[in-house]
Amino acid sequence: MQNKVLWPSVLQPDTFAHLSSRVQNANLILLEGIQQIQDPAIKSLVTKMWNPVRNSECQWLLQGNIAAQKNAPAFCERLAMRADYDHWWGSPAAAATSHHCYPGGWLLHNATNFYSLQMLIQTAREVRRMQINTDAMFAGMLLHDCFKPRLLLWQNGELMKDPVGSNHHVAALAEAFLQGAPVEVLIMLAGIHIGWWQNAEAVANFLDQAAQLIDRPELARLKSTFLRVDFLPETWMMRQGEVAWYNATKTAIQEVKPRLREVVEKLVSPENCRSAEWWVLMHCDEIDLLRNIAEGTFEETVEKVLLIAN
């Protein structure tokens, strides 16, 4: 298999992702997830905020917001940039130093989070016999990373650096507010990355930042509309669903990547190393690959996966 050409060098990130059964399954989980939302208005909200990810001709309201254009011009310019691939399929979930940093990673990350949240809800209802409201939770989970595909862009196979002033979490909050999201959704969305129970002050700061971005101070006063919002079980479950696999996934992929590059360089021609790495990461879970390293079967596993491509 030495120096064997695996794929044409022009193959795009979204094309790779379409060839992965893991990514295909993640796509189905997300599309089925939105159908579980019962409230038509909340389902419509998710659809509208997903549209710019699924269709580059669509724009978020944030892009036309005068305050946002003034306060974060580089951020708004990045959102308007065109990519030559399908954002929905080809986007990573994070920068190269973090988790799911390969094509299809955005779908895998979001599907993992959504499914984890579903399992928490099932536990709460079936084991603990709790009354749980799910629509706002589902919407918050499906929307929390919706800006990433238009910020984390591939350029010649490399990820572009984040633009100045970029904060996808704050942007999602601001956009949801502009779209008329109900308070329940905004509360869930605000707390997903840190958690109301964990650090209510830091979550409130996200609301402040979103309010400042679009010059809508009323957004910053949301916490006062809920009595002890940091004690709502739904807000705790939202955070747990988002963070459940995060640390293990990030640790695993960052430990796997150097070893993966060493093995790939032995097996394929230099111009195909990056695409070979993408192929392996889209077809094998990074935590499983870390186990392969520990068991001494990593190189064998990588070679078998690359042979599938032929």
Residue pairs with C-beta under 8 A, 6 or more apart in sequence:
1 267
1 268
1 303
1 306
1 307
2 266
2 267
3 268
3 269
4 267
4 268
4 269
4 310
5 268
5 269
5 272
6 268
6 272
6 275
6 276
6 279
6 306
6 309
6 310
7 272
7 275
7 279
7 309
9 271
9 272
9 275
11 275
12 84
12 85
12 90
13 85
13 89
13 90
13 91
13 103
13 104
13 154
13 278
14 85
14 86
14 88
14 89
14 90
14 103
15 85
15 90
16 90
16 103
16 104
16 275
16 278
16 279
16 282
17 23
17 89
17 90
17 103
17 104
17 107
17 282
18 24
18 89
19 282
20 104
20 282
20 283
21 283
22 104
22 108
22 282
22 283
22 285
23 89
23 104
23 107
23 108
23 282
25 111
26 104
26 107
26 108
26 110
26 111
26 112
27 88
27 89
27 107
27 111
29 111
29 114
29 115
30 107
30 110
30 111
30 114
30 142
33 111
33 114
33 138
33 141
33 142
34 43
34 46
34 47
34 50
34 138
34 142
35 43
36 134
36 138
37 43
37 46
37 134
37 135
37 138
37 139
38 135
39 135
41 182
42 135
42 136
42 138
42 139
42 181
42 182
42 185
45 139
45 143
45 176
45 179
45 180
45 181
45 185
46 138
46 139
46 142
46 143
48 179
49 60
49 143
49 146
49 172
49 175
49 176
49 179
50 142
50 143
50 146
51 58
52 58
52 59
52 60
52 79
52 150
53 87
53 88
53 91
53 146
53 149
53 150
54 87
54 88
56 82
56 83
56 87
59 79
59 80
60 79
60 147
60 171
60 175
61 175
61 178
61 179
62 68
62 76
62 79
62 171
62 174
62 175
62 178
62 213
62 214
63 69
63 76
63 79
63 80
65 174
65 178
65 214
67 213
67 214
67 215
67 216
68 75
68 76
68 174
68 213
68 214
69 76
71 165
71 212
71 213
71 215
72 165
72 166
72 213
73 165
74 163
74 164
74 165
74 166
75 151
75 163
75 164
75 165
75 166
75 167
75 171
77 163
78 150
78 151
78 153
78 163
78 166
79 147
79 150
79 151
81 150
81 153
83 90
83 153
83 154
85 154
87 149
87 150
88 106
88 107
88 149
89 103
89 104
89 107
90 103
90 104
90 154
91 103
91 105
91 106
91 107
91 148
91 149
91 152
92 100
92 101
92 102
92 103
92 105
92 106
92 148
92 152
92 154
92 159
93 99
93 100
93 101
93 105
93 106
93 108
93 109
93 110
93 145
93 148
93 152
94 100
94 101
94 105
94 109
94 148
94 152
94 250
95 101
95 152
95 159
95 162
96 159
97 254
98 250
98 254
99 105
99 109
99 246
99 249
99 250
99 253
100 106
100 108
100 109
100 249
100 253
101 159
101 253
102 277
102 278
102 281
102 282
103 154
103 278
103 282
104 282
105 281
106 145
106 148
106 149
106 152
109 145
109 249
110 141
110 142
110 145
112 244
112 245
112 249
113 141
113 144
113 241
113 242
113 244
113 245
114 138
114 141
114 142
114 241
116 240
116 241
116 242
116 244
116 245
117 137
117 138
117 141
117 237
117 238
117 240
117 241
117 242
120 237
120 240
120 241
121 132
121 134
121 137
121 237
124 130
124 132
124 233
124 237
125 132
130 233
132 233
132 234
132 237
133 184
133 234
135 184
136 182
136 184
136 185
136 187
136 188
136 234
137 188
137 234
137 237
137 238
139 181
139 185
139 188
139 189
140 185
140 188
140 189
140 192
140 238
141 188
141 192
141 238
141 241
141 242
143 172
143 176
143 185
143 189
144 169
144 172
144 189
144 192
144 193
144 242
145 168
145 172
146 168
146 172
146 175
147 168
147 171
147 172
147 175
148 168
151 162
151 163
151 166
151 168
152 159
152 160
152 162
153 159
153 160
154 160
157 274
157 275
167 209
169 192
169 193
169 206
170 206
170 209
170 210
170 213
171 210
171 213
172 189
173 186
173 189
173 190
173 206
173 207
173 210
173 219
174 210
174 211
174 213
174 214
174 216
174 219
176 185
176 186
176 189
177 186
177 210
177 214
177 216
177 219
178 214
178 216
181 189
183 222
183 225
183 226
186 207
186 219
186 222
187 196
187 222
187 223
187 226
187 229
187 232
187 235
188 234
188 235
188 238
190 196
190 203
190 204
190 206
190 207
190 222
191 203
191 235
191 238
191 239
192 238
192 239
192 242
193 206
193 242
194 202
194 203
194 206
194 239
195 203
195 235
195 236
195 238
195 239
195 243
196 203
196 229
196 230
196 231
196 232
196 235
196 236
196 239
197 230
197 231
197 235
197 236
197 239
198 239
200 223
200 229
200 230
203 230
204 220
204 223
207 219
207 220
207 222
207 223
208 220
210 219
210 220
211 217
211 218
211 219
211 220
212 220
223 229
226 232
229 235
248 287
249 286
249 287
252 286
252 287
252 289
252 290
253 281
253 286
255 290
255 293
256 286
256 289
256 290
256 293
257 277
259 293
259 298
260 277
260 280
260 281
260 289
260 302
261 273
261 277
263 298
263 299
263 302
263 303
264 273
264 276
264 277
264 280
264 302
264 306
265 273
266 299
267 276
267 302
267 303
267 306
268 276
268 306
276 306
279 305
279 306
279 309
280 289
280 302
280 305
280 306
283 305
283 308
284 301
284 305
289 298
289 301
292 298
292 301
